[in-house]
Amino acid sequence: MNSLRGLRGQLALVFTLVFGLVTGLASLYQYQHVGQVLHQGDDQRLRARAYVLLEQVDVSGAVPVVPLPGAGERMRVVVEVKGQPPQELFQSPGFVTPEPSLPNLRGVELRRLAFNEQGQSVQIRLWLVHSAQPLAADLRRVRVGLWWALAASLVLALVLAAGLGAWVLRPLRRISRYAQQIGTAPGTERLPEPQTGDEVQELARTLNRMLDRLRQGAELQDNFLAAAAHELRTPLAILQTGLEVTRQAPELPTSLRAPLAAQAQELQRLSHLVEDFLLVSRLRSDALPLARRPIALNELVVAVADQLLPRFQAAGRVLHLAVDEEVVDYTIDGDADKLTTVVLNLLDNALRHAPPGAAVHVLVGQEASGYRYAEVRNPLRTSLGDLSRLTTARYQADVLSSGAGLGLWISNRIAELHGAPLVLHEAEGWLSVRLRLPAAIT
């Protein structure tokens, strides 16, 4: 169905319909012309046969001589003498004069002057009739042949149109493939511009100009985001330090401690958001450096789980951690700080989206391919549908939840920089997000 909606399918459909219409009209004209020729031929044969029979009628003797009609023919012969009633010389059994109400019969009437034995001038009238079924059978064969020819022509037209459409649309498909490879964040890549001098070349040139503008806009946005994040880090750090000093002052009234604690929490959330913006600007420009070194994935996950355990307990959610002890070595080459950010984001995402009182499971193990993995599983309130949206920047499955919708996108980009994207899977009301990392090369 989708192929018919595409440009190639539409071209093939229009070409086939137009070709079929033209061929159908030509076939109709040809059928009518062949029908006229067959009717004329049948009339000529019938008239010639009647003329032969009429010439063989002899009324000059005492006994008139009348020839017999052939197989499938019916004949009537009448002699008319002026001043006398017509005298019928011969009539085939079941003879019927053709009329418009009898389309299965075709006939002809001929007349000839002759002299009888008395020397009188007489007029001989002969009617010859035969069945129209042979002619109808011939027309039916012609009609069936034309229908088959039309069907074959339509199939051939469809095949030719599909092939021609594929050949004509090759530059567009090539442009589409390159555009899909470029993705949503265009870099220095450009679309190929075929030197055809037609609309396809103009389309590629226009899209390249658009990509240039998008790239320039993205660079300006990333530069502004990085600059703003850098500028905000220092005043936020000063505000956090001053607020912490104020909260620890002994003379601080008790009534102010709760408001200051709330402000400190909001200030910390703002600091995390600024760090995320800085990380986003680096990830979008692929300028994020990785300080790779051998690290133990299981120890990193355990440390992050211990860090977030108080938050799980305060939220009334259970955190289960399972490490496959049969795996001898969990050492990988990676950036410990960046991978810690990934695991923190995955656990924080599970904490915010799991139902109250639900358990969140963290699994650490090894795949059959040799990849080490850390997987976070949590139950869902409702199905998430298309999971690919979760790794899109600024997408939030729950619009009422806190955060800017950057956690899974950042985590996925960091995972890609380490060699493999996150693997998301939803089944039976559970969401699992797996971080896969190749083992360290010893």
Helices and strands as residue ranges (DSSP letters): H 2-5, H 7-56, E 73-81, E 87-91, E 105-115, E 121-131, H 133-168, H 170-182, H 199-247, H 254-284, E 293-296, H 297-314, E 318-323, E 331-334, H 336-353, E 359-366, E 372-379, G 387-391, H 407-417, E 423-427, E 430-437
